[in-house]
Amino acid sequence: MEKNKEQQILHYIRLNPYISQQELADKVGLSRPAIAGYISNLTKKGVIKGRAYILHEDAIITCIGTSNFDRKAYSRQKIITGTANPVHFSESCGGVARNVAENLARLGLHATLVSCVGNDKEGTLLLEETRRAGVDVSQVSVMPDERTGTYTTLLDATGEMFIAMANYDILDRLTSAVLAERWSLIASSQAVFLDSNVSAECLAYVIERCRDENIPLYVDPVSLPDAQKLPERLDGVHCIFPNRREAGLLAGMNVETADDCRAAARIIKEKGARNVIITMGAEGLFYSSEEEERTLPSMSTEIVDVTGAGDAFSAGYLFGIVRGETMQQACRLGLAASSIALQSDQSVSPKLHSDLLDAIVSQAGPK
């Protein structure tokens, strides 16, 4: 009887980690004090952890930041400015944090998304598609008076981005107060991924709390304007993923060569970040950990669309870290995930799978 009641309680907590003890009492048919006793016992056993009844299950990675609708125009020829260019279009769900969460879910990890969408058809589609991909979207706020964010880009005939325009006004509603309400869930995560599309206030809040509570935090600066919002001190950032231009902004120098990457990474680490990975597009990446510094080449692949390749790298890297890989091997898994993304016109490749990732890394051989 007691075991059966525990299972019922856990069932309702899985459906809603924020359910009250009185609501549990009403659903299970017990008194509130009796529910409190069960909760206390389950907490002592380690089945429940945290104030929001977070269950001790597979590792959770919480992704905080953008969810938006991607609209992409592909040029059929070399782009000529000042005139009409023939293109074809595609649309897909996007957003850095959302993309990383979906990639993680496709790799078999428990990913939770903290973001916001509008109460419009794009927002509804984003939630449905992201949930269908296996991501927990229970912490995504639906804003009735806002429009879902959009990302519109023009890609040249080689699949490289020519120009991109982003409307993320809705992210102003993702405040530190909103994150504070969700912090018990965030704090239960094995790792937190944060994209810099959120406000400077939110960036500082998450970095500070992860530092104080020793939660591994992974940050994507996203773009030059967004990188400028990061605080001067990066204490609390376990790893940051800038490209060369973003690394140059953060380090206050021009970054072109591997030697430049090495110098910039050291400056960024002096600001408090423990590990730095500088992505270099077709040239691969440079990483600087607490133990070593190294350049890794990219993995040869057909390029259909560069959109989402960086997000796939972040997810592949996190997948490796959670799995207990070395930083070098995690970077190689990230490069493999990126190569898969480059072959798809979707912002997240539907072909991504952990077995495929391992196969690509194995085929590439040791470096």
Secondary structure, 3 states (H helix, E strand, C coil): CHHHHHHHHHHHHHHCCCCCHHHHHHHHCCCHHHHHHHHHHHHHHCCEECCCCEECCCCEEEEECCCEEEEEEEECCCCCCCCCCCEEEEEEEECHHHHHHHHHHHCCCEEEEECEEECCHHHHHHHHHHHHCCCECCCCEEECCCCCEEEEEEECCCCCEEEEEEECHHHHHCCHHHHHHCHHHHHCCCEEEEECCCCHHHHHHHHHHHHHCCCCEEEECCCHHHHCCCCCCCCCCCEECCEHHHHHHHHCCCCCCHHHHHHHHHHHHHCCCCEEEEECHHHCEEEECCCCEEEECCCCCCCCCCCCHHHHHHHHHHHHHHCCCCHHHHHHHHHHHHHHHHCCCCCCCCCCCHHHHHHHHHHHCCC
